[in-house]
């Protein structure tokens, strides 16, 4: 999921985590989705994902502009849990 050419690509993503048998969603943005996902899985990502089990990538969008990706990240973070789940469901079905 890293880019080989010189054009920058940014990702907005949603991770699903489990702690005490409860699923939670974390939204972030990065320019290297694979590296960032591994950081979360290894416990070196965001504080939110540290100590959580079963961290899985459930959704992502691709942007060519960093500010646009950051705006989308904030928008998704403001979504209700149900709206995030709907994004994930539609992503799986596309």
Secondary structure, DSSP 8 states (H G I E B T S, - for coil): ---SSSS--EEEEEEEEEETTEEEEEEEEES-HHHHHHHHHHT-S-GGGTT-EEEEEEEEEEES-HHHHHHHHHHHHTS-HHHHHHHHHHHHT-
